[in-house]
Amino acid sequence: MADCADVLVMGGGPAALCIASELHQRGVLVEGIAPNPVDSPWPNTYGIWAKELELLGLEDLLEHRWSHTVSFYGAGGSDAENQPTTHGLDYGLFDRQKLQQYWLGRGEGITWHQDSVDRIELKADRTWVHCASGEQRLARVVIDASGHRTPHIRRPDQGPVAGQAAYGVVGRFEKAPVEPGQFVLMDFRCDHLSPEQRQQPPTFLYAMDFGDGVYFLEETSLALAPAVPETELKQRLEQRLAKAGNAITEVMDVEHCLFPMNLPLPDFHQPVLAFGGAASMVHPASGYMVGALLRRGPGLADALAAALNEQSAMGSAALARVGWQALWPTELVWRHRLFQFGLGRLMGFDERLLRRHFTSFFQLSQDDWSGFLTNTLTLPQLMGVMLRLFAISPWDVRRGLVLGAPPTSMVEKAS
Protein backbone atom coordinates (compact mmCIF):
# COMPACT_ATOMS: atom_id res chain seq x y z
CA MET A 1 0.00 0.00 0.00
CA ALA A 2 1.30 3.47 -0.87
CA ASP A 3 2.52 5.70 1.93
CA CYS A 4 0.00 8.40 2.82
CA ALA A 5 1.14 12.02 2.69
CA ASP A 6 -0.76 14.66 4.61
CA VAL A 7 -0.96 16.85 1.50
CA LEU A 8 -0.12 16.09 -2.11
CA VAL A 9 0.55 19.21 -4.20
CA MET A 10 0.16 19.08 -7.98
CA GLY A 11 2.25 21.45 -10.10
CA GLY A 12 5.76 22.87 -10.23
CA GLY A 13 5.27 26.60 -10.74
CA PRO A 14 5.04 29.52 -8.30
CA ALA A 15 1.69 28.49 -6.81
CA ALA A 16 2.77 24.90 -6.14
CA LEU A 17 6.11 25.84 -4.61
CA CYS A 18 4.49 28.55 -2.49
CA ILE A 19 1.81 26.41 -0.84
CA ALA A 20 4.05 23.33 -0.54
CA SER A 21 6.73 25.34 1.26
CA GLU A 22 4.22 27.04 3.59
CA LEU A 23 2.77 23.67 4.61
CA HIS A 24 6.24 22.16 5.05
CA GLN A 25 7.18 25.07 7.34
CA ARG A 26 4.27 24.07 9.59
CA GLY A 27 5.38 20.46 9.93
CA VAL A 28 2.91 19.03 7.42
CA LEU A 29 4.08 15.94 5.50
CA VAL A 30 3.98 17.22 1.93
CA GLU A 31 4.72 15.51 -1.36
CA GLY A 32 4.52 16.99 -4.83
CA ILE A 33 3.90 15.87 -8.39
CA ALA A 34 5.20 17.99 -11.26
CA PRO A 35 5.68 17.18 -14.96
CA ASN A 36 9.14 18.79 -14.99
CA PRO A 37 11.91 19.21 -12.40
CA VAL A 38 10.78 21.83 -9.89
CA ASP A 39 14.02 23.75 -10.31
CA SER A 40 13.47 24.17 -14.08
CA PRO A 41 13.62 27.86 -15.11
CA TRP A 42 10.26 29.64 -15.27
CA PRO A 43 9.53 31.18 -18.69
CA ASN A 44 7.45 34.22 -17.72
CA THR A 45 8.25 37.45 -15.92
CA TYR A 46 6.37 38.37 -12.73
CA GLY A 47 5.77 42.00 -11.82
CA ILE A 48 4.61 43.48 -8.53
CA TRP A 49 4.24 46.85 -6.82
CA ALA A 50 7.27 47.03 -4.53
CA LYS A 51 5.17 48.10 -1.53
CA GLU A 52 3.55 44.64 -1.50
CA LEU A 53 6.92 43.00 -0.93
CA GLU A 54 8.07 45.63 1.56
CA LEU A 55 5.08 44.78 3.77
CA LEU A 56 6.20 41.13 3.68
CA GLY A 57 9.90 41.93 4.13
CA LEU A 58 10.70 40.28 0.78
CA GLU A 59 11.84 43.19 -1.39
CA ASP A 60 15.24 41.49 -1.84
CA LEU A 61 13.47 39.06 -4.21
CA LEU A 62 13.32 41.79 -6.87
CA GLU A 63 15.74 41.80 -9.79
CA HIS A 64 14.65 45.20 -11.11
CA ARG A 65 12.97 48.10 -9.32
CA TRP A 66 11.80 51.39 -10.80
CA SER A 67 10.80 54.63 -9.08
CA HIS A 68 10.16 56.46 -12.37
CA THR A 69 6.76 54.83 -13.04
CA VAL A 70 4.35 56.30 -15.58
CA SER A 71 1.50 55.58 -17.99
CA PHE A 72 0.24 57.28 -21.15
CA TYR A 73 -3.50 57.68 -21.60
CA GLY A 74 -3.55 60.24 -24.40
CA ALA A 75 -4.07 59.27 -28.04
CA GLY A 76 -0.57 60.38 -29.07
CA GLY A 77 0.32 62.58 -32.03
CA SER A 78 0.66 65.90 -30.16
CA ASP A 79 2.37 67.28 -27.07
CA ALA A 80 -0.92 67.38 -25.19
CA GLU A 81 -1.74 63.78 -26.09
CA ASN A 82 1.77 62.55 -25.19
CA GLN A 83 1.77 63.72 -21.58
CA PRO A 84 2.55 60.98 -19.06
CA THR A 85 0.57 60.18 -15.93
CA THR A 86 3.06 59.73 -13.09
CA HIS A 87 2.30 57.05 -10.49
CA GLY A 88 4.78 57.87 -7.74
CA LEU A 89 4.96 54.25 -6.59
CA ASP A 90 7.86 51.85 -7.08
CA TYR A 91 7.32 48.84 -9.34
CA GLY A 92 9.50 45.76 -9.61
CA LEU A 93 10.13 42.53 -11.48
CA PHE A 94 10.96 39.41 -9.52
CA ASP A 95 14.28 37.71 -9.89
CA ARG A 96 12.66 34.46 -11.01
CA GLN A 97 15.52 32.24 -9.89
CA LYS A 98 15.71 33.93 -6.49
CA LEU A 99 11.94 33.61 -5.99
CA GLN A 100 12.05 29.96 -6.99
CA GLN A 101 15.00 29.25 -4.68
CA TYR A 102 13.27 31.10 -1.84
CA TRP A 103 10.36 28.65 -1.96
CA LEU A 104 12.54 25.61 -2.66
CA GLY A 105 14.68 26.52 0.34
CA ARG A 106 11.65 26.85 2.61
CA GLY A 107 10.45 23.51 1.28
CA GLU A 108 13.74 21.65 1.59
CA GLY A 109 12.98 18.01 2.35
CA ILE A 110 9.77 17.79 0.32
CA THR A 111 9.68 14.77 -2.02
CA TRP A 112 8.82 15.79 -5.58
CA HIS A 113 7.76 13.12 -8.07
CA GLN A 114 8.33 13.92 -11.74
CA ASP A 115 5.08 12.70 -13.23
CA SER A 116 1.70 13.89 -14.47
CA VAL A 117 -1.74 13.20 -13.05
CA ASP A 118 -4.29 11.19 -15.04
CA ARG A 119 -7.12 11.12 -12.53
CA ILE A 120 -7.97 11.73 -8.89
CA GLU A 121 -10.13 9.33 -6.90
CA LEU A 122 -11.68 9.77 -3.46
CA LYS A 123 -11.78 6.46 -1.60
CA ALA A 124 -12.40 5.74 2.11
CA ASP A 125 -11.78 9.32 3.22
CA ARG A 126 -8.42 9.44 1.46
CA THR A 127 -7.49 10.63 -2.01
CA TRP A 128 -5.74 8.45 -4.57
CA VAL A 129 -3.85 10.15 -7.37
CA HIS A 130 -3.33 7.98 -10.47
CA CYS A 131 -0.30 9.07 -12.48
CA ALA A 132 0.63 8.68 -16.13
CA SER A 133 3.59 6.51 -15.10
CA GLY A 134 1.24 3.98 -13.52
CA GLU A 135 2.23 5.03 -10.01
CA GLN A 136 -0.47 5.75 -7.44
CA ARG A 137 -0.05 8.34 -4.69
CA LEU A 138 -2.13 8.57 -1.54
CA ALA A 139 -2.85 11.67 0.53
CA ARG A 140 -5.25 12.96 3.14
CA VAL A 141 -5.96 15.91 0.85
CA VAL A 142 -4.79 17.02 -2.59
CA ILE A 143 -4.08 20.61 -3.67
CA ASP A 144 -4.12 21.24 -7.41
CA ALA A 145 -1.69 24.09 -8.08
CA SER A 146 -0.98 23.11 -11.67
CA GLY A 147 -2.51 26.19 -13.31
CA HIS A 148 -5.77 27.41 -14.80
CA ARG A 149 -5.88 24.71 -17.50
CA THR A 150 -6.26 21.87 -15.00
CA PRO A 151 -9.00 19.33 -15.81
CA HIS A 152 -9.19 18.22 -12.18
CA ILE A 153 -10.97 21.23 -10.65
CA ARG A 154 -14.70 21.72 -11.16
CA ARG A 155 -16.07 25.19 -11.77
CA PRO A 156 -19.37 26.48 -13.16
CA ASP A 157 -19.72 27.36 -16.81
CA GLN A 158 -20.37 31.10 -16.95
CA GLY A 159 -19.75 31.55 -20.65
CA PRO A 160 -16.59 32.45 -22.57
CA VAL A 161 -13.50 33.10 -20.46
CA ALA A 162 -11.65 36.32 -21.29
CA GLY A 163 -7.90 36.05 -21.72
CA GLN A 164 -5.20 38.64 -21.25
CA ALA A 165 -2.75 38.12 -24.09
CA ALA A 166 0.71 39.64 -24.49
CA TYR A 167 3.69 39.42 -26.79
CA GLY A 168 6.94 40.75 -25.37
CA VAL A 169 10.56 41.17 -26.43
CA VAL A 170 13.64 41.61 -24.27
CA GLY A 171 16.39 43.08 -26.38
CA ARG A 172 18.26 46.02 -27.83
CA PHE A 173 16.79 48.71 -30.06
CA GLU A 174 18.02 51.31 -32.55
CA LYS A 175 17.24 53.93 -29.91
CA ALA A 176 15.91 53.91 -26.36
CA PRO A 177 12.18 53.06 -26.50
CA VAL A 178 11.58 54.51 -23.01
CA GLU A 179 13.40 57.07 -20.88
CA PRO A 180 16.40 55.94 -18.81
CA GLY A 181 15.29 54.16 -15.65
CA GLN A 182 11.63 54.36 -16.67
CA PHE A 183 8.84 51.83 -16.18
CA VAL A 184 5.67 52.24 -18.27
CA LEU A 185 2.65 50.43 -16.85
CA MET A 186 0.30 51.22 -19.74
CA ASP A 187 0.90 53.17 -22.93
CA PHE A 188 -2.43 53.47 -24.71
CA ARG A 189 -1.23 55.91 -27.37
CA CYS A 190 -2.67 54.73 -30.65
CA ASP A 191 -1.49 57.16 -33.35
CA HIS A 192 0.50 54.31 -34.94
CA LEU A 193 -2.69 52.40 -35.75
CA SER A 194 -4.87 52.66 -38.85
CA PRO A 195 -8.47 53.88 -38.47
CA GLU A 196 -9.62 50.29 -39.00
CA GLN A 197 -7.31 49.00 -36.26
CA ARG A 198 -8.60 51.63 -33.84
CA GLN A 199 -12.07 50.12 -34.23
CA GLN A 200 -10.71 46.76 -33.10
CA PRO A 201 -10.09 45.75 -29.47
CA PRO A 202 -7.49 48.09 -27.93
CA THR A 203 -4.02 47.09 -26.78
CA PHE A 204 -1.36 48.89 -24.76
CA LEU A 205 2.40 48.80 -24.30
CA TYR A 206 3.98 47.57 -21.06
CA ALA A 207 7.63 48.62 -21.13
CA MET A 208 10.73 49.08 -18.97
CA ASP A 209 14.43 49.86 -18.99
CA PHE A 210 16.53 46.91 -17.78
CA GLY A 211 19.77 48.90 -17.93
CA ASP A 212 22.90 48.39 -20.04
CA GLY A 213 20.97 49.21 -23.21
CA VAL A 214 18.47 46.37 -22.71
CA TYR A 215 14.70 46.96 -22.65
CA PHE A 216 11.58 44.87 -22.22
CA LEU A 217 8.59 45.84 -24.39
CA GLU A 218 5.31 43.93 -24.34
CA GLU A 219 2.17 44.64 -26.36
CA THR A 220 -0.77 43.65 -24.20
CA SER A 221 -4.53 43.22 -24.45
CA LEU A 222 -6.47 43.96 -21.26
CA ALA A 223 -8.93 41.06 -21.62
CA LEU A 224 -11.03 39.66 -24.42
CA ALA A 225 -12.98 36.53 -25.31
CA PRO A 226 -11.56 35.19 -27.54
CA ALA A 227 -8.15 36.69 -26.76
CA VAL A 228 -6.32 38.95 -29.21
CA PRO A 229 -4.12 36.73 -31.44
CA GLU A 230 -0.38 36.91 -30.84
CA THR A 231 0.21 37.75 -34.50
CA GLU A 232 -1.86 40.91 -34.05
CA LEU A 233 0.03 41.87 -30.89
CA LYS A 234 3.38 41.37 -32.63
CA GLN A 235 2.27 43.47 -35.59
CA ARG A 236 1.08 46.27 -33.32
CA LEU A 237 4.37 46.29 -31.41
CA GLU A 238 6.28 46.57 -34.68
CA GLN A 239 3.97 49.37 -35.86
CA ARG A 240 4.42 51.20 -32.56
CA LEU A 241 8.20 51.05 -32.91
CA ALA A 242 8.13 52.07 -36.59
CA LYS A 243 5.98 55.12 -35.79
CA ALA A 244 8.65 56.20 -33.31
CA GLY A 245 11.41 55.62 -35.90
CA ASN A 246 12.68 52.66 -33.91
CA ALA A 247 13.30 48.95 -34.47
CA ILE A 248 14.61 45.88 -32.67
CA THR A 249 18.31 45.22 -33.31
CA GLU A 250 18.77 42.20 -31.03
CA VAL A 251 16.20 39.80 -29.57
CA MET A 252 17.45 38.33 -26.29
CA ASP A 253 14.21 36.73 -25.15
CA VAL A 254 10.57 36.52 -26.23
CA GLU A 255 7.64 36.26 -23.83
CA HIS A 256 4.30 34.72 -24.80
CA CYS A 257 1.46 35.27 -22.32
CA LEU A 258 -2.13 34.12 -22.29
CA PHE A 259 -4.06 33.64 -19.07
CA PRO A 260 -7.69 33.95 -17.99
CA MET A 261 -8.87 37.13 -16.29
CA ASN A 262 -12.44 36.13 -15.39
CA LEU A 263 -12.18 32.41 -14.67
CA PRO A 264 -15.19 31.43 -12.53
CA LEU A 265 -14.50 30.56 -8.91
CA PRO A 266 -14.20 26.81 -8.32
CA ASP A 267 -16.88 24.62 -6.79
CA PHE A 268 -16.12 24.92 -3.07
CA HIS A 269 -17.83 21.59 -2.32
CA GLN A 270 -15.39 19.40 -4.25
CA PRO A 271 -13.00 17.20 -2.24
CA VAL A 272 -9.88 18.48 -4.04
CA LEU A 273 -8.40 21.85 -3.13
CA ALA A 274 -6.76 24.29 -5.51
CA PHE A 275 -4.30 27.14 -5.23
CA GLY A 276 -3.05 29.78 -7.66
CA GLY A 277 -4.48 29.90 -11.17
CA ALA A 278 -6.37 26.64 -10.62
CA ALA A 279 -8.18 28.39 -7.74
CA SER A 280 -9.00 31.51 -9.84
CA MET A 281 -6.57 33.63 -7.82
CA VAL A 282 -5.57 35.83 -10.78
CA HIS A 283 -6.79 39.36 -10.00
CA PRO A 284 -9.61 40.03 -12.52
CA ALA A 285 -8.80 43.74 -12.65
CA SER A 286 -5.02 43.61 -13.02
CA GLY A 287 -3.86 40.10 -13.96
CA TYR A 288 -1.49 39.92 -10.96
CA MET A 289 -1.24 36.82 -8.78
CA VAL A 290 2.19 36.36 -7.14
CA GLY A 291 1.45 38.93 -4.43
CA ALA A 292 -1.76 37.05 -3.62
CA LEU A 293 0.18 33.77 -3.38
CA LEU A 294 2.57 35.30 -0.87
CA ARG A 295 -0.22 36.88 1.20
CA ARG A 296 -2.79 34.08 1.13
CA GLY A 297 -0.58 31.00 1.18
CA PRO A 298 0.22 31.27 4.92
CA GLY A 299 -3.48 31.50 5.87
CA LEU A 300 -4.39 28.41 3.88
CA ALA A 301 -1.40 26.53 5.32
CA ASP A 302 -2.35 27.55 8.87
CA ALA A 303 -5.91 26.27 8.45
CA LEU A 304 -4.87 22.96 6.92
CA ALA A 305 -2.05 22.34 9.40
CA ALA A 306 -4.42 22.92 12.32
CA ALA A 307 -7.07 20.59 10.89
CA LEU A 308 -4.55 17.87 10.07
CA ASN A 309 -2.99 18.00 13.53
CA GLU A 310 -6.12 18.37 15.62
CA GLN A 311 -8.43 15.95 13.81
CA SER A 312 -6.49 12.90 12.69
CA ALA A 313 -9.65 11.16 11.47
CA MET A 314 -10.76 14.03 9.23
CA GLY A 315 -11.15 12.83 5.64
CA SER A 316 -10.29 14.44 2.32
CA ALA A 317 -13.68 16.07 1.72
CA ALA A 318 -13.77 17.67 5.18
CA LEU A 319 -10.16 18.86 4.89
CA ALA A 320 -10.91 20.35 1.49
CA ARG A 321 -13.87 22.26 2.97
CA VAL A 322 -11.56 23.71 5.62
CA GLY A 323 -9.15 24.75 2.89
CA TRP A 324 -11.75 26.31 0.62
CA GLN A 325 -13.18 28.32 3.52
CA ALA A 326 -9.71 29.61 4.41
CA LEU A 327 -8.77 30.44 0.83
CA TRP A 328 -12.07 31.98 -0.25
CA PRO A 329 -13.87 33.52 2.75
CA THR A 330 -17.10 35.35 1.98
CA GLU A 331 -15.50 38.80 1.82
CA LEU A 332 -12.92 37.71 -0.76
CA VAL A 333 -15.66 36.09 -2.84
CA TRP A 334 -17.63 39.35 -2.91
CA ARG A 335 -14.53 41.37 -3.76
CA HIS A 336 -13.79 38.94 -6.60
CA ARG A 337 -17.32 39.37 -7.93
CA LEU A 338 -16.99 43.17 -7.89
CA PHE A 339 -13.72 42.97 -9.80
CA GLN A 340 -15.26 40.60 -12.34
CA PHE A 341 -18.21 42.95 -12.81
CA GLY A 342 -15.82 45.83 -13.47
CA LEU A 343 -13.76 43.79 -15.91
CA GLY A 344 -16.89 42.81 -17.78
CA ARG A 345 -17.71 46.47 -18.30
CA LEU A 346 -14.17 47.41 -19.39
CA MET A 347 -14.10 44.57 -21.93
CA GLY A 348 -16.78 46.43 -23.89
CA PHE A 349 -14.89 49.75 -23.94
CA ASP A 350 -13.15 50.95 -27.09
CA GLU A 351 -9.70 52.54 -26.87
CA ARG A 352 -11.12 56.03 -26.35
CA LEU A 353 -13.29 54.99 -23.40
CA LEU A 354 -10.49 52.93 -21.89
CA ARG A 355 -8.12 55.89 -22.06
CA ARG A 356 -10.70 58.12 -20.39
CA HIS A 357 -11.41 55.48 -17.74
CA PHE A 358 -7.78 55.01 -16.76
CA THR A 359 -7.18 58.76 -16.73
CA SER A 360 -9.89 58.99 -14.06
CA PHE A 361 -8.73 55.87 -12.23
CA PHE A 362 -5.25 57.26 -11.60
CA GLN A 363 -6.73 60.51 -10.32
CA LEU A 364 -7.77 58.54 -7.25
CA SER A 365 -5.46 58.67 -4.25
CA GLN A 366 -2.45 56.39 -4.42
CA ASP A 367 -3.81 54.30 -1.53
CA ASP A 368 -7.09 53.87 -3.42
CA TRP A 369 -5.75 52.84 -6.81
CA SER A 370 -2.89 50.73 -5.50
CA GLY A 371 -5.19 48.97 -3.01
CA PHE A 372 -7.59 48.25 -5.87
CA LEU A 373 -4.87 46.83 -8.14
CA THR A 374 -3.37 44.66 -5.39
CA ASN A 375 -6.70 43.51 -3.89
CA THR A 376 -5.65 44.63 -0.42
CA LEU A 377 -8.71 46.77 0.35
CA THR A 378 -11.49 45.55 2.61
CA LEU A 379 -14.91 45.13 1.00
CA PRO A 380 -16.24 48.46 2.37
CA GLN A 381 -13.05 50.21 1.25
CA LEU A 382 -13.32 48.67 -2.23
CA MET A 383 -16.93 49.78 -2.59
CA GLY A 384 -15.94 53.28 -1.48
CA VAL A 385 -13.16 53.42 -4.09
CA MET A 386 -15.53 52.29 -6.83
CA LEU A 387 -18.04 54.97 -5.84
CA ARG A 388 -15.35 57.67 -5.81
CA LEU A 389 -14.15 56.51 -9.23
CA PHE A 390 -17.69 56.71 -10.58
CA ALA A 391 -18.08 60.23 -9.19
CA ILE A 392 -14.98 61.61 -10.92
CA SER A 393 -15.44 59.77 -14.24
CA PRO A 394 -16.73 61.53 -17.40
CA TRP A 395 -20.38 60.93 -18.20
CA ASP A 396 -19.70 58.51 -21.07
CA VAL A 397 -17.48 56.37 -18.83
CA ARG A 398 -20.15 56.42 -16.11
CA ARG A 399 -22.71 55.27 -18.64
CA GLY A 400 -20.42 52.45 -19.75
CA LEU A 401 -19.77 51.35 -16.17
CA VAL A 402 -23.49 51.17 -15.40
CA LEU A 403 -25.10 50.13 -18.68
CA GLY A 404 -22.19 48.83 -20.72
CA ALA A 405 -20.42 50.61 -23.56
CA PRO A 406 -22.65 52.16 -26.25
CA PRO A 407 -22.42 51.08 -29.89
CA THR A 408 -19.42 52.51 -31.74
CA SER A 409 -21.61 54.77 -33.85
CA MET A 410 -22.98 56.47 -30.73
CA VAL A 411 -19.47 57.00 -29.38
CA GLU A 412 -18.37 58.59 -32.65
CA LYS A 413 -21.34 61.01 -32.58
CA ALA A 414 -20.58 61.98 -28.99
CA SER A 415 -16.86 62.58 -29.55
C-alpha positions in Angstrom: 0.0 0.0 0.0 1.3 3.5 -0.9 2.5 5.7 1.9 0.0 8.4 2.8 1.1 12.0 2.7 -0.8 14.7 4.6 -1.0 16.8 1.5 -0.1 16.1 -2.1 0.6 19.2 -4.2 0.2 19.1 -8.0 2.2 21.5 -10.1 5.8 22.9 -10.2 5.3 26.6 -10.7 5.0 29.5 -8.3 1.7 28.5 -6.8 2.8 24.9 -6.1 6.1 25.8 -4.6 4.5 28.5 -2.5 1.8 26.4 -0.8 4.0 23.3 -0.5 6.7 25.3 1.3 4.2 27.0 3.6 2.8 23.7 4.6 6.2 22.2 5.1 7.2 25.1 7.3 4.3 24.1 9.6 5.4 20.5 9.9 2.9 19.0 7.4 4.1 15.9 5.5 4.0 17.2 1.9 4.7 15.5 -1.4 4.5 17.0 -4.8 3.9 15.9 -8.4 5.2 18.0 -11.3 5.7 17.2 -15.0 9.1 18.8 -15.0 11.9 19.2 -12.4 10.8 21.8 -9.9 14.0 23.8 -10.3 13.5 24.2 -14.1 13.6 27.9 -15.1 10.3 29.6 -15.3 9.5 31.2 -18.7 7.5 34.2 -17.7 8.3 37.5 -15.9 6.4 38.4 -12.7 5.8 42.0 -11.8 4.6 43.5 -8.5 4.2 46.8 -6.8 7.3 47.0 -4.5 5.2 48.1 -1.5 3.5 44.6 -1.5 6.9 43.0 -0.9 8.1 45.6 1.6 5.1 44.8 3.8 6.2 41.1 3.7 9.9 41.9 4.1 10.7 40.3 0.8 11.8 43.2 -1.4 15.2 41.5 -1.8 13.5 39.1 -4.2 13.3 41.8 -6.9 15.7 41.8 -9.8 14.7 45.2 -11.1 13.0 48.1 -9.3 11.8 51.4 -10.8 10.8 54.6 -9.1 10.2 56.5 -12.4 6.8 54.8 -13.0 4.3 56.3 -15.6 1.5 55.6 -18.0 0.2 57.3 -21.1 -3.5 57.7 -21.6 -3.6 60.2 -24.4 -4.1 59.3 -28.0 -0.6 60.4 -29.1 0.3 62.6 -32.0 0.7 65.9 -30.2 2.4 67.3 -27.1 -0.9 67.4 -25.2 -1.7 63.8 -26.1 1.8 62.6 -25.2 1.8 63.7 -21.6 2.6 61.0 -19.1 0.6 60.2 -15.9 3.1 59.7 -13.1 2.3 57.0 -10.5 4.8 57.9 -7.7 5.0 54.3 -6.6 7.9 51.8 -7.1 7.3 48.8 -9.3 9.5 45.8 -9.6 10.1 42.5 -11.5 11.0 39.4 -9.5 14.3 37.7 -9.9 12.7 34.5 -11.0 15.5 32.2 -9.9 15.7 33.9 -6.5 11.9 33.6 -6.0 12.1 30.0 -7.0 15.0 29.3 -4.7 13.3 31.1 -1.8 10.4 28.7 -2.0 12.5 25.6 -2.7 14.7 26.5 0.3 11.7 26.9 2.6 10.4 23.5 1.3 13.7 21.7 1.6 13.0 18.0 2.3 9.8 17.8 0.3 9.7 14.8 -2.0 8.8 15.8 -5.6 7.8 13.1 -8.1 8.3 13.9 -11.7 5.1 12.7 -13.2 1.7 13.9 -14.5 -1.7 13.2 -13.1 -4.3 11.2 -15.0 -7.1 11.1 -12.5 -8.0 11.7 -8.9 -10.1 9.3 -6.9 -11.7 9.8 -3.5 -11.8 6.5 -1.6 -12.4 5.7 2.1 -11.8 9.3 3.2 -8.4 9.4 1.5 -7.5 10.6 -2.0 -5.7 8.5 -4.6 -3.9 10.1 -7.4 -3.3 8.0 -10.5 -0.3 9.1 -12.5 0.6 8.7 -16.1 3.6 6.5 -15.1 1.2 4.0 -13.5 2.2 5.0 -10.0 -0.5 5.8 -7.4 -0.1 8.3 -4.7 -2.1 8.6 -1.5 -2.9 11.7 0.5 -5.3 13.0 3.1 -6.0 15.9 0.9 -4.8 17.0 -2.6 -4.1 20.6 -3.7 -4.1 21.2 -7.4 -1.7 24.1 -8.1 -1.0 23.1 -11.7 -2.5 26.2 -13.3 -5.8 27.4 -14.8 -5.9 24.7 -17.5 -6.3 21.9 -15.0 -9.0 19.3 -15.8 -9.2 18.2 -12.2 -11.0 21.2 -10.7 -14.7 21.7 -11.2 -16.1 25.2 -11.8 -19.4 26.5 -13.2 -19.7 27.4 -16.8 -20.4 31.1 -17.0 -19.7 31.6 -20.6 -16.6 32.5 -22.6 -13.5 33.1 -20.5 -11.6 36.3 -21.3 -7.9 36.0 -21.7 -5.2 38.6 -21.2 -2.7 38.1 -24.1 0.7 39.6 -24.5 3.7 39.4 -26.8 6.9 40.7 -25.4 10.6 41.2 -26.4 13.6 41.6 -24.3 16.4 43.1 -26.4 18.3 46.0 -27.8 16.8 48.7 -30.1 18.0 51.3 -32.5 17.2 53.9 -29.9 15.9 53.9 -26.4 12.2 53.1 -26.5 11.6 54.5 -23.0 13.4 57.1 -20.9 16.4 55.9 -18.8 15.3 54.2 -15.6 11.6 54.4 -16.7 8.8 51.8 -16.2 5.7 52.2 -18.3 2.7 50.4 -16.8 0.3 51.2 -19.7 0.9 53.2 -22.9 -2.4 53.5 -24.7 -1.2 55.9 -27.4 -2.7 54.7 -30.7 -1.5 57.2 -33.4 0.5 54.3 -34.9 -2.7 52.4 -35.8 -4.9 52.7 -38.8 -8.5 53.9 -38.5 -9.6 50.3 -39.0 -7.3 49.0 -36.3 -8.6 51.6 -33.8 -12.1 50.1 -34.2 -10.7 46.8 -33.1 -10.1 45.7 -29.5 -7.5 48.1 -27.9 -4.0 47.1 -26.8 -1.4 48.9 -24.8 2.4 48.8 -24.3 4.0 47.6 -21.1 7.6 48.6 -21.1 10.7 49.1 -19.0 14.4 49.9 -19.0 16.5 46.9 -17.8 19.8 48.9 -17.9 22.9 48.4 -20.0 21.0 49.2 -23.2 18.5 46.4 -22.7 14.7 47.0 -22.6 11.6 44.9 -22.2 8.6 45.8 -24.4 5.3 43.9 -24.3 2.2 44.6 -26.4 -0.8 43.6 -24.2 -4.5 43.2 -24.5 -6.5 44.0 -21.3 -8.9 41.1 -21.6 -11.0 39.7 -24.4 -13.0 36.5 -25.3 -11.6 35.2 -27.5 -8.2 36.7 -26.8 -6.3 39.0 -29.2 -4.1 36.7 -31.4 -0.4 36.9 -30.8 0.2 37.7 -34.5 -1.9 40.9 -34.0 0.0 41.9 -30.9 3.4 41.4 -32.6 2.3 43.5 -35.6 1.1 46.3 -33.3 4.4 46.3 -31.4 6.3 46.6 -34.7 4.0 49.4 -35.9 4.4 51.2 -32.6 8.2 51.0 -32.9 8.1 52.1 -36.6 6.0 55.1 -35.8 8.6 56.2 -33.3 11.4 55.6 -35.9 12.7 52.7 -33.9 13.3 48.9 -34.5 14.6 45.9 -32.7 18.3 45.2 -33.3 18.8 42.2 -31.0 16.2 39.8 -29.6 17.4 38.3 -26.3 14.2 36.7 -25.1 10.6 36.5 -26.2 7.6 36.3 -23.8 4.3 34.7 -24.8 1.5 35.3 -22.3 -2.1 34.1 -22.3 -4.1 33.6 -19.1 -7.7 34.0 -18.0 -8.9 37.1 -16.3 -12.4 36.1 -15.4 -12.2 32.4 -14.7 -15.2 31.4 -12.5 -14.5 30.6 -8.9 -14.2 26.8 -8.3 -16.9 24.6 -6.8 -16.1 24.9 -3.1 -17.8 21.6 -2.3 -15.4 19.4 -4.2 -13.0 17.2 -2.2 -9.9 18.5 -4.0 -8.4 21.9 -3.1 -6.8 24.3 -5.5 -4.3 27.1 -5.2 -3.0 29.8 -7.7 -4.5 29.9 -11.2 -6.4 26.6 -10.6 -8.2 28.4 -7.7 -9.0 31.5 -9.8 -6.6 33.6 -7.8 -5.6 35.8 -10.8 -6.8 39.4 -10.0 -9.6 40.0 -12.5 -8.8 43.7 -12.6 -5.0 43.6 -13.0 -3.9 40.1 -14.0 -1.5 39.9 -11.0 -1.2 36.8 -8.8 2.2 36.4 -7.1 1.5 38.9 -4.4 -1.8 37.0 -3.6 0.2 33.8 -3.4 2.6 35.3 -0.9 -0.2 36.9 1.2 -2.8 34.1 1.1 -0.6 31.0 1.2 0.2 31.3 4.9 -3.5 31.5 5.9 -4.4 28.4 3.9 -1.4 26.5 5.3 -2.3 27.6 8.9 -5.9 26.3 8.5 -4.9 23.0 6.9 -2.1 22.3 9.4 -4.4 22.9 12.3 -7.1 20.6 10.9 -4.5 17.9 10.1 -3.0 18.0 13.5 -6.1 18.4 15.6 -8.4 16.0 13.8 -6.5 12.9 12.7 -9.6 11.2 11.5 -10.8 14.0 9.2 -11.2 12.8 5.6 -10.3 14.4 2.3 -13.7 16.1 1.7 -13.8 17.7 5.2 -10.2 18.9 4.9 -10.9 20.3 1.5 -13.9 22.3 3.0 -11.6 23.7 5.6 -9.1 24.8 2.9 -11.7 26.3 0.6 -13.2 28.3 3.5 -9.7 29.6 4.4 -8.8 30.4 0.8 -12.1 32.0 -0.3 -13.9 33.5 2.7 -17.1 35.4 2.0 -15.5 38.8 1.8 -12.9 37.7 -0.8 -15.7 36.1 -2.8 -17.6 39.3 -2.9 -14.5 41.4 -3.8 -13.8 38.9 -6.6 -17.3 39.4 -7.9 -17.0 43.2 -7.9 -13.7 43.0 -9.8 -15.3 40.6 -12.3 -18.2 43.0 -12.8 -15.8 45.8 -13.5 -13.8 43.8 -15.9 -16.9 42.8 -17.8 -17.7 46.5 -18.3 -14.2 47.4 -19.4 -14.1 44.6 -21.9 -16.8 46.4 -23.9 -14.9 49.8 -23.9 -13.2 50.9 -27.1 -9.7 52.5 -26.9 -11.1 56.0 -26.4 -13.3 55.0 -23.4 -10.5 52.9 -21.9 -8.1 55.9 -22.1 -10.7 58.1 -20.4 -11.4 55.5 -17.7 -7.8 55.0 -16.8 -7.2 58.8 -16.7 -9.9 59.0 -14.1 -8.7 55.9 -12.2 -5.3 57.3 -11.6 -6.7 60.5 -10.3 -7.8 58.5 -7.3 -5.5 58.7 -4.2 -2.4 56.4 -4.4 -3.8 54.3 -1.5 -7.1 53.9 -3.4 -5.8 52.8 -6.8 -2.9 50.7 -5.5 -5.2 49.0 -3.0 -7.6 48.3 -5.9 -4.9 46.8 -8.1 -3.4 44.7 -5.4 -6.7 43.5 -3.9 -5.6 44.6 -0.4 -8.7 46.8 0.3 -11.5 45.6 2.6 -14.9 45.1 1.0 -16.2 48.5 2.4 -13.0 50.2 1.2 -13.3 48.7 -2.2 -16.9 49.8 -2.6 -15.9 53.3 -1.5 -13.2 53.4 -4.1 -15.5 52.3 -6.8 -18.0 55.0 -5.8 -15.3 57.7 -5.8 -14.2 56.5 -9.2 -17.7 56.7 -10.6 -18.1 60.2 -9.2 -15.0 61.6 -10.9 -15.4 59.8 -14.2 -16.7 61.5 -17.4 -20.4 60.9 -18.2 -19.7 58.5 -21.1 -17.5 56.4 -18.8 -20.1 56.4 -16.1 -22.7 55.3 -18.6 -20.4 52.5 -19.7 -19.8 51.3 -16.2 -23.5 51.2 -15.4 -25.1 50.1 -18.7 -22.2 48.8 -20.7 -20.4 50.6 -23.6 -22.7 52.2 -26.3 -22.4 51.1 -29.9 -19.4 52.5 -31.7 -21.6 54.8 -33.9 -23.0 56.5 -30.7 -19.5 57.0 -29.4 -18.4 58.6 -32.7 -21.3 61.0 -32.6 -20.6 62.0 -29.0 -16.9 62.6 -29.6 
